[in-house]
Amino acid sequence: MRNFLLCFVALSAIVLSSCESVDNSDPKSTLELVSSSTMQVSSEGGVFAIRFSISSPVDGAKVAVSTNDPEMITSVESTSDGVVKVIVAPNPTEVERQATVTIHYQNDSVSVIFVQEPRDSVVVVANQLIGNYYGERLQPGLGHYWIIMSKDGIVDGELANGSEFFRLDLIAAVAEDEENIRIPDGRYTYDATNSFTEFTMPNLGNTDYTYVDDGGMAWAEPFVEATLEVEGTKFTLEAVTEKRSFYVTFDGDYTITANIISDQISTLEEDLEIDLKGCVGTLSNFGDYWGCGYTNWYIEFVHTKGLKYGTYLVLDFISESATSCVGTYHYSGFSGTDETKPNFAPGFYVPGMRVSDDGVHMMGSLVQINKDGKGIGQAPLYGGKFTISQNDDGSYHIVIDALDDAEPAHRITLDWSGNL
């Protein structure tokens, strides 16, 4: 009996063994993160890379990428094997935010959480407020004011190194007393469309947060939104740039200087879009021409037939760099120590000025239009800004958005690319 049972057990083992299945299929693909599953991002955002790996990839299968917040994650792209490029937008809020990016492959997926810091919020108690009043220059029946708020930023009429400023163009009622100019009470809002309506802050290139580094170089961050409350001598500014937000207060005496142009140079009767057809541009470096410690750059466009034909355009500007003219240049205004001279500082352009009583001879940034050997129009660049950048092929791109000195002012624009 014992031998029979042993034989039965042995036979059963053989039968069971012969029934086991053998899996000859390909191994299953596996998607794994190589990067961390959480990424910390500054408030300014930027470009980030997620790295992943796929074991036993399937021919023809593709990686897909998605996000649950397209406002924070503005772009997701699988750029190469094992890499996903992610672009995170600047955080416009004062609270932390997060979004998820998910990588999909076959029936598998992995996710990375991006945690972004809140936008910086800076509180400034200003103790200086100065400005200019330009009368009805921008809109008949309304006054144009330009003010600067700062904390210890202006010393003997000059900008102090390591200081910061808040510059605001304002449209309000005309000044009641030009000997004692007061900013009208009210709530002013930033107006990127330049409607030039009452209680707005137009976008003329001079409404921004500006800071001067320890080397004396000025940098500007334009506002993307802002409100200013004025009540008597009390000013409260809430403003936002792409990098940070500000809460600025001022309460005290201030001085606004009347700077009304009664003898204008511009002969324009409407806005001007500069036409450089037939013109050749020349870029010159005059070194420290003005004796201000910075480099004077000069771009001049002249028609191939000569100065009496087509357009004559001059851009006269100051840069800290002696090797590159690339940058954005704002209207300089005039020196606090000598109101007849421009404010020669880096990042500003020299406005067009008359140097002869008849207005024929001018200097600074200007445009003149000629036809059949006769001048038919001219204007100084007397407000706004222009930007110079360089294309990949070495050519230049110039964008002008400026104003003349007329009342009301005319807009002068240009969008040009070419060689200098």
C-alpha positions in Angstrom: 0.0 0.0 0.0 2.8 2.4 0.8 4.4 1.9 -2.6 1.1 2.5 -4.4 0.6 5.8 -2.5 4.1 7.0 -3.3 3.6 6.2 -7.0 0.3 8.1 -7.0 1.9 11.2 -5.4 4.7 11.1 -7.9 2.3 10.8 -10.8 0.2 13.7 -9.4 3.4 15.9 -9.2 4.2 15.1 -12.9 0.6 16.0 -14.0 0.5 19.2 -12.0 3.9 20.3 -13.3 2.9 19.7 -16.9 -0.2 22.0 -16.5 1.8 25.2 -15.4 1.6 28.0 -18.0 4.7 29.6 -19.5 4.5 33.5 -20.2 6.5 34.2 -23.3 5.1 37.8 -23.8 7.2 41.0 -23.7 7.8 42.5 -20.2 5.4 45.3 -19.2 6.6 48.9 -19.8 7.2 50.9 -16.6 7.2 54.7 -16.3 9.3 56.2 -13.5 10.3 59.7 -12.3 14.0 60.5 -12.2 13.3 64.1 -11.0 11.7 64.9 -7.6 8.0 64.6 -7.4 7.8 68.2 -5.9 9.5 71.2 -7.4 9.9 74.6 -5.6 9.5 77.6 -7.9 10.3 81.3 -7.2 7.6 83.9 -7.7 9.2 84.9 -11.0 8.6 81.5 -12.6 10.9 80.2 -15.3 11.7 77.1 -17.4 12.1 73.7 -15.6 12.9 70.2 -16.7 11.2 67.0 -15.5 13.3 63.9 -16.1 11.8 60.4 -16.4 12.6 56.9 -17.6 10.7 54.2 -19.4 11.7 50.5 -19.1 10.8 48.2 -21.9 9.4 50.9 -24.2 6.8 49.9 -26.8 7.5 50.7 -30.4 5.3 53.6 -31.6 4.0 54.5 -28.1 4.3 58.2 -27.3 4.6 60.3 -24.2 1.8 62.8 -23.4 2.0 65.6 -20.9 -0.9 67.5 -19.2 -1.4 70.1 -16.4 -4.3 71.0 -14.2 -3.5 74.7 -14.3 -2.7 76.2 -17.7 -2.5 79.7 -16.2 0.4 78.8 -13.9 1.9 76.2 -16.2 1.8 78.0 -19.6 3.7 75.3 -21.6 4.5 71.6 -21.2 6.4 69.8 -23.9 8.2 66.5 -24.2 11.4 67.7 -25.8 13.5 64.5 -26.0 13.7 61.0 -24.6 13.3 61.3 -20.8 12.8 65.1 -20.6 9.7 67.3 -20.3 10.2 71.1 -20.5 7.8 73.1 -18.3 7.3 76.9 -18.3 5.9 78.4 -15.1 4.4 81.9 -15.3 5.2 84.6 -12.8 2.9 84.5 -9.8 0.7 87.6 -9.9 -0.8 86.9 -6.4 0.5 87.4 -2.9 -0.3 83.8 -1.9 1.5 80.6 -2.6 0.1 78.5 -5.4 0.7 75.0 -6.9 -0.1 73.1 -10.0 0.4 69.5 -11.2 2.1 68.3 -14.3 1.4 64.7 -15.3 3.3 62.5 -17.7 1.3 59.7 -19.4 2.7 56.6 -21.2 0.6 53.6 -22.2 -1.6 52.9 -19.1 0.9 54.4 -16.7 1.4 58.0 -15.4 3.6 60.0 -13.0 3.0 63.5 -11.6 5.1 66.4 -10.4 3.7 69.1 -8.2 5.1 72.6 -8.7 4.9 74.8 -5.6 5.4 78.6 -6.4 6.2 81.3 -3.9 3.9 84.3 -3.7 4.8 87.5 -5.4 7.1 89.7 -3.3 5.2 92.5 -1.5 7.3 95.6 -0.6 6.1 98.3 1.8 7.7 101.7 1.5 7.1 104.8 3.6 8.2 107.6 1.2 9.5 110.9 2.6 10.0 112.7 -0.7 7.6 113.7 -3.4 8.5 116.0 -6.2 7.1 116.5 -9.7 6.3 118.5 -12.8 3.1 120.0 -14.2 2.8 120.1 -18.0 -0.6 121.8 -18.3 -3.0 120.7 -21.0 -0.3 119.0 -23.0 -2.0 115.6 -23.3 -5.7 116.5 -23.3 -7.4 119.8 -23.6 -9.2 120.7 -20.5 -7.2 118.3 -18.3 -3.8 118.7 -16.6 -0.8 116.4 -17.0 1.2 115.8 -13.8 4.3 113.7 -13.3 5.4 112.8 -9.8 8.2 110.9 -8.1 7.9 109.3 -4.7 11.0 108.2 -2.8 12.5 107.5 0.5 15.8 109.4 0.8 16.4 108.8 -2.9 17.1 112.4 -4.0 20.1 114.2 -2.6 20.9 117.7 -3.8 18.7 117.3 -6.8 20.4 114.1 -7.9 19.4 110.4 -7.7 21.3 108.6 -4.9 23.0 105.3 -5.5 21.1 102.4 -3.9 17.8 104.2 -4.0 14.4 103.5 -5.4 11.6 105.6 -6.9 8.0 105.4 -7.9 7.3 107.5 -11.0 3.7 108.3 -12.0 2.1 110.2 -14.9 -1.3 111.5 -13.8 -4.3 113.0 -15.6 -6.6 115.2 -13.6 -8.2 118.7 -13.5 -6.0 121.6 -14.5 -4.0 123.2 -11.7 -5.9 126.0 -10.0 -2.8 127.9 -9.0 0.5 127.3 -11.0 2.4 129.0 -8.2 1.3 126.4 -5.7 0.4 123.3 -7.7 -1.6 120.6 -5.8 -2.4 117.1 -7.1 -6.2 116.9 -7.3 -7.8 114.6 -4.7 -9.2 111.3 -6.1 -8.4 107.7 -7.0 -6.2 107.2 -10.1 -5.9 103.9 -12.0 -3.3 102.7 -14.4 -4.4 103.0 -18.0 -2.3 101.0 -20.5 -4.6 102.2 -23.4 -3.8 105.9 -22.9 -7.3 107.2 -23.0 -6.0 110.4 -21.3 -9.2 110.7 -19.2 -9.5 112.2 -15.7 -8.0 110.2 -12.8 -5.9 107.9 -14.9 -2.2 107.0 -15.0 -1.3 106.8 -18.8 1.3 104.5 -20.1 3.9 106.9 -21.4 7.0 104.9 -20.3 7.4 106.9 -17.1 5.0 105.1 -14.8 7.1 102.5 -13.1 9.3 101.4 -10.2 12.9 102.6 -10.8 15.9 101.7 -8.7 19.5 102.9 -8.9 22.1 100.3 -8.1 25.3 101.0 -6.2 27.1 101.8 -9.4 24.7 104.5 -10.4 22.9 102.4 -13.0 19.1 103.0 -13.2 16.7 100.1 -13.8 13.0 100.3 -14.4 10.2 97.8 -13.9 7.0 99.1 -15.6 3.7 98.7 -13.7 1.2 96.2 -15.0 -1.5 97.6 -12.7 -1.6 100.4 -10.1 -3.9 102.6 -8.1 -3.1 105.9 -6.4 -5.3 107.5 -3.7 -4.8 111.2 -3.1 -6.3 113.0 -0.2 -4.8 116.3 0.6 -1.1 115.7 1.4 -1.7 111.9 1.8 -0.7 109.6 -1.1 -1.3 105.8 -1.1 0.1 103.8 -4.0 -0.6 100.1 -4.6 1.3 98.9 -7.7 2.3 95.6 -9.3 5.2 94.8 -11.7 5.8 91.4 -13.2 8.2 90.7 -10.3 6.6 92.2 -7.2 4.0 94.3 -5.6 4.3 97.6 -3.7 2.4 99.5 -1.0 3.8 103.0 -0.9 2.6 105.8 1.4 3.6 109.5 1.6 2.1 112.2 3.9 3.7 115.6 4.0 4.6 118.7 2.1 5.6 118.4 -1.6 6.6 120.5 -4.6 5.3 120.4 -8.1 7.0 122.6 -10.6 5.2 124.1 -13.6 6.9 123.1 -16.8 4.5 124.3 -19.4 5.9 124.4 -22.9 4.7 127.7 -24.5 7.0 127.7 -27.5 6.7 124.2 -28.9 9.0 122.9 -31.6 6.7 120.3 -33.1 4.8 121.2 -36.2 2.9 117.9 -36.3 -0.9 118.1 -36.7 -1.6 114.4 -36.0 0.1 111.3 -34.8 3.2 110.2 -36.8 4.2 106.7 -37.8 7.8 107.2 -38.9 8.6 106.0 -42.5 12.3 105.1 -43.0 11.9 104.0 -46.6 15.0 104.9 -48.5 16.9 105.8 -45.3 20.2 104.4 -44.1 21.0 104.1 -40.4 24.3 104.8 -38.7 25.2 103.8 -35.2 27.9 106.0 -33.4 29.6 105.8 -30.0 30.7 109.2 -28.8 32.1 108.0 -25.5 31.5 110.2 -22.5 30.4 113.1 -24.8 28.3 114.9 -22.1 30.9 114.5 -19.3 28.4 112.6 -17.2 30.4 109.4 -16.6 28.4 107.3 -19.1 28.5 106.5 -22.8 26.6 108.6 -25.4 25.2 106.5 -28.2 23.8 108.1 -31.4 21.7 106.6 -34.2 21.0 108.6 -37.2 18.8 107.8 -40.2 19.4 109.8 -43.4 17.7 109.4 -46.8 20.1 108.2 -49.5 19.3 111.4 -51.5 20.4 113.6 -48.6 19.1 115.5 -45.6 16.5 117.4 -47.6 14.7 114.3 -48.7 12.5 111.7 -46.9 12.9 111.2 -43.1 15.7 112.4 -40.9 15.6 110.6 -37.5 18.0 110.9 -34.6 18.1 108.9 -31.4 20.5 110.4 -28.8 20.8 108.3 -25.7 22.9 107.5 -22.7 24.0 104.0 -21.6 26.3 102.5 -18.9 27.7 100.1 -21.5 30.5 101.3 -23.8 30.1 98.2 -26.0 26.4 97.7 -26.6 23.5 100.1 -27.2 20.8 97.4 -26.6 18.3 98.5 -24.0 15.1 100.5 -23.2 15.5 104.3 -23.0 13.0 106.6 -21.3 12.5 110.4 -21.7 15.2 111.9 -19.5 13.4 115.1 -18.4 15.7 117.8 -17.2 18.3 118.1 -14.5 17.2 119.1 -11.0 20.3 121.3 -10.7 20.1 123.0 -14.2 16.6 122.9 -15.8 18.1 123.8 -19.1 20.0 120.6 -19.4 18.7 117.0 -19.8 19.1 114.5 -17.0 22.2 112.8 -18.4 21.9 109.3 -16.8 22.0 105.7 -18.2 18.8 104.3 -19.5 17.5 107.7 -20.7 17.4 109.5 -24.0 18.2 113.2 -24.6 15.0 115.0 -25.7 14.9 117.1 -28.9 15.8 120.7 -28.2 16.0 123.9 -30.2 19.5 125.4 -30.4 18.5 128.3 -32.7 15.7 130.8 -32.5 14.2 129.8 -35.8 14.0 126.1 -34.8 16.0 125.0 -37.9 19.0 123.8 -35.8 18.1 121.2 -33.2 19.9 118.6 -31.1 18.9 115.5 -29.2 16.3 113.0 -30.3 14.2 114.3 -33.1 12.4 113.5 -36.4 12.2 115.7 -39.5 10.2 115.1 -42.6 11.2 116.5 -46.0 9.6 116.5 -49.4 11.0 117.7 -52.7 13.9 119.4 -50.9 11.6 121.2 -48.4 10.8 120.5 -44.8 7.1 119.7 -44.2 7.2 118.6 -40.5 9.4 118.2 -37.5 9.1 117.1 -33.9 11.3 116.5 -30.9 11.0 113.2 -29.0 9.8 114.7 -25.8 8.2 111.9 -23.8 7.7 108.1 -23.8 10.4 105.6 -24.7 12.2 103.6 -27.3 13.7 100.1 -27.2 16.7 98.8 -29.1 17.3 95.0 -29.4 19.5 92.8 -31.6 18.2 90.1 -33.9 19.9 86.7 -34.2 21.5 87.7 -37.5 23.2 90.7 -35.9 20.8 93.3 -37.3 18.9 95.7 -35.0 15.2 96.1 -34.0 14.1 99.6 -32.9 10.6 100.2 -31.4 9.6 103.8 -30.6 6.6 104.9 -28.7 7.2 108.6 -27.9 5.5 112.0 -27.8 6.2 115.4 -29.2 6.0 118.7 -27.3 2.7 119.8 -28.7 -0.4 120.6 -26.7 -2.1 118.1 -26.9 0.8 115.9 -27.6 1.0 113.7 -30.7 2.2 110.1 -30.6 5.4 109.2 -32.6 5.9 105.5 -33.3 8.3 103.2 -35.2 8.8 99.4 -35.5 11.9 98.9 -37.7 14.5 96.1 -38.2 17.7 96.4 -40.2 21.4 96.9 -40.2 23.2 99.9 -38.6 
